[in-house]
């Protein structure tokens, strides 16, 4: 069983970027350029490593390998993106790896790429890369080819050694549980559960009871023995259930106009643990977006646009406008779900504006974008 934090350290310590791993300060798959570059690297690494895993480490400075972290990223639909653009797509996983020195909510992203064993190529144009293009790694560079060339094993022995050196042990697991319960989340209700005598899941959050159901907010869930953060949110509420073989979460999002707020189930995630030391994560989108009167939404949409213009022009907001700004990310989300396609672009546009202006609204923007990402790739 691989400890992913150790794996990241071993990859960074092995050498600079090469034909089986890449590192990035961040990735941006919300727009065509970032999406195209990401798919290029995935394709190149899959073709250069037909018999072993290859990796992309995200949240690392290129010059000195300093681990600076990125925001928690929910990857549940990222395989759909790869399947949509790549022929013979590799199997992909994106995991969020916590490091002790990083601020709350920051992690290192680890993309694991398992080749299909056959040549991977683009099956349609993306950004400046054309349909049929094949990518391979030449050292640290992902190079395009206009025709398929033979793929062959180059790195399986090296990668196997790196993965062996990242195997977990009892001390690392116990240290992880104690740190999670007693230090990182000492102000929250915290729990752990052992599955199949091998897997340890820890979770924490603020508890709220409604009838017989317990809901958690400010939720953090980790698979300790692999050092993988399974879920993190400072805003949304989650219900948790488990038995001897599985652990399940249902995530809820609060949406509404004004004081009329309702919790909507967004997604169910179920982790099933097996006796052979493996586990399977399955997700199911539950979201049924609320429908509102278009005239009301046009008024809100235009008011939001006016607020953005004032922020961009450095105009001070009135007291009521400051209050409206708190609701802006959620109302843009509602507008998008009701057919206002430009609302998504507005969220992208305001994110850098709000980071220095109001951190709480900035976090709300990130949460709204996370929900849109889930819905978009469903």
Long-range contacts (C-beta under 8 A, 24 or more apart in sequence): 1-167, 1-168, 1-198, 1-225, 1-226, 1-277, 2-163, 2-166, 2-167, 2-168, 2-226, 3-166, 3-167, 3-168, 3-172, 3-225, 3-226, 3-227, 4-95, 4-97, 4-110, 4-166, 4-226, 4-227, 4-228, 5-97, 5-98, 5-99, 5-227, 6-165, 6-166, 6-167, 6-168, 6-172, 6-227, 7-55, 7-110, 7-162, 7-163, 7-166, 8-57, 8-67, 8-97, 8-108, 8-110, 9-166, 10-162, 10-165, 10-166, 11-55, 11-57, 11-162, 12-57, 12-60, 12-65, 12-67, 14-158, 14-162, 16-140, 17-139, 17-140, 18-137, 18-139, 18-140, 19-45, 19-48, 19-49, 19-54, 19-137, 19-138, 19-139, 19-154, 19-155, 20-45, 20-48, 20-49, 20-52, 20-53, 20-54, 20-55, 20-137, 20-154, 20-155, 20-158, 20-159, 21-45, 21-54, 21-55, 21-56, 21-57, 22-55, 22-56, 22-57, 22-140, 22-142, 23-56, 23-57, 23-58, 23-60, 23-62, 23-65, 24-56, 24-57, 24-58, 24-59, 24-60, 25-58, 25-59, 25-60, 25-61, 25-62, 25-68, 26-58, 26-59, 26-70, 27-56, 27-58, 27-109, 29-78, 29-81, 30-348, 30-369, 30-373, 31-348, 32-126, 32-127, 33-127, 35-81, 35-85, 35-126, 35-127, 36-126, 36-127, 36-128, 36-129, 37-127, 39-81, 39-82, 39-85, 39-86, 39-122, 39-126, 39-129, 40-129, 40-135, 40-142, 40-144, 41-135, 41-142, 42-82, 42-86, 42-90, 42-92, 42-111, 42-113, 43-86, 43-120, 43-121, 43-122, 43-134, 43-135, 43-142, 44-135, 44-136, 44-137, 44-142, 44-143, 45-90, 45-113, 45-137, 45-142, 46-89, 46-90, 46-113, 46-114, 46-115, 46-116, 46-120, 47-115, 47-119, 47-120, 47-134, 47-135, 47-136, 47-137, 47-151, 48-136, 48-137, 48-151, 48-154, 48-155, 49-113, 49-115, 49-153, 49-154, 49-155, 49-156, 49-159, 50-115, 50-117, 50-118, 50-151, 50-152, 50-153, 51-115, 51-117, 51-153, 51-156, 52-153, 52-155, 52-156, 52-159, 52-160, 53-112, 53-113, 53-114, 53-159, 53-163, 54-112, 54-113, 54-115, 54-155, 54-159, 55-110, 55-111, 55-112, 55-113, 56-109, 56-110, 56-111, 56-113, 57-108, 57-109, 57-110, 57-111, 58-108, 58-109, 58-110, 58-111, 59-106, 59-107, 59-108, 59-109, 60-108, 67-99, 67-101, 67-102, 67-108, 68-102, 68-106, 69-99, 69-102, 69-103, 69-106, 69-107, 69-108, 70-106, 70-107, 70-108, 70-109, 71-105, 71-106, 71-107, 71-366, 72-96, 72-105, 72-106, 72-107, 72-229, 72-232, 72-233, 73-109, 74-231, 74-370, 74-373, 74-374, 76-267, 76-269, 76-283, 76-374, 76-377, 77-373, 77-374, 77-376, 77-377, 77-378, 78-377, 80-377, 80-378, 81-377, 85-122, 85-123, 85-124, 85-126, 86-120, 86-121, 86-122, 86-123, 87-120, 87-121, 87-122, 87-123, 88-116, 88-118, 88-119, 88-120, 88-121, 89-116, 89-120, 90-114, 90-115, 90-116, 90-120, 91-116, 95-226, 95-228, 95-229, 96-228, 96-229, 96-230, 96-232, 97-227, 97-228, 97-229, 98-222, 98-227, 98-229, 100-179, 105-232, 105-234, 107-229, 107-232, 115-151, 118-151, 119-148, 119-149, 119-151, 121-148, 168-225, 168-226, 172-225, 172-227, 173-200, 173-224, 173-225, 176-200, 176-202, 176-222, 176-224, 176-225, 176-227, 177-202, 177-224, 180-204, 180-222, 180-224, 184-220, 185-220, 188-218, 188-220, 189-216, 192-224, 193-242, 193-247, 195-244, 195-245, 195-246, 195-247, 195-273, 196-245, 196-273, 196-274, 196-275, 196-277, 198-225, 198-273, 198-277, 199-223, 199-225, 199-273, 199-279, 200-224, 200-225, 201-230, 201-242, 201-247, 201-271, 203-240, 205-238, 208-237, 213-239, 214-239, 214-240, 215-239, 215-252, 216-240, 221-249, 223-271, 230-269, 230-271, 231-269, 233-367, 234-363, 234-367, 235-363, 235-364, 235-367, 236-266, 236-367, 237-263, 245-272, 245-273, 246-270, 246-271, 246-272, 246-273, 247-271, 247-273, 250-286, 253-287, 253-367, 253-371, 254-330, 255-289, 255-290, 255-330, 255-333, 255-334, 256-290, 256-330, 257-292, 257-296, 257-300, 257-331, 257-334, 262-290, 264-288, 264-289, 264-290, 266-371, 266-374, 267-374, 285-374, 285-375, 285-378, 287-371, 287-374, 287-375, 289-334, 289-337, 289-338, 289-375, 290-334, 290-337, 291-338, 292-334, 292-338, 294-338, 294-339, 297-334, 297-335, 297-338, 297-340, 300-331, 300-335, 301-331, 301-332, 301-335, 301-340, 301-343, 304-328, 304-331, 304-332, 304-335, 304-346, 305-346, 308-346, 308-349, 308-350, 308-353, 311-350, 311-353, 311-354, 311-357, 312-353, 325-358, 325-361, 326-360, 326-361, 326-364, 328-361, 328-364, 329-361, 329-364, 329-365, 329-367, 329-368, 330-364, 330-368, 332-368, 333-368, 333-371, 333-372, 336-372, 337-375, 344-372, 347-372
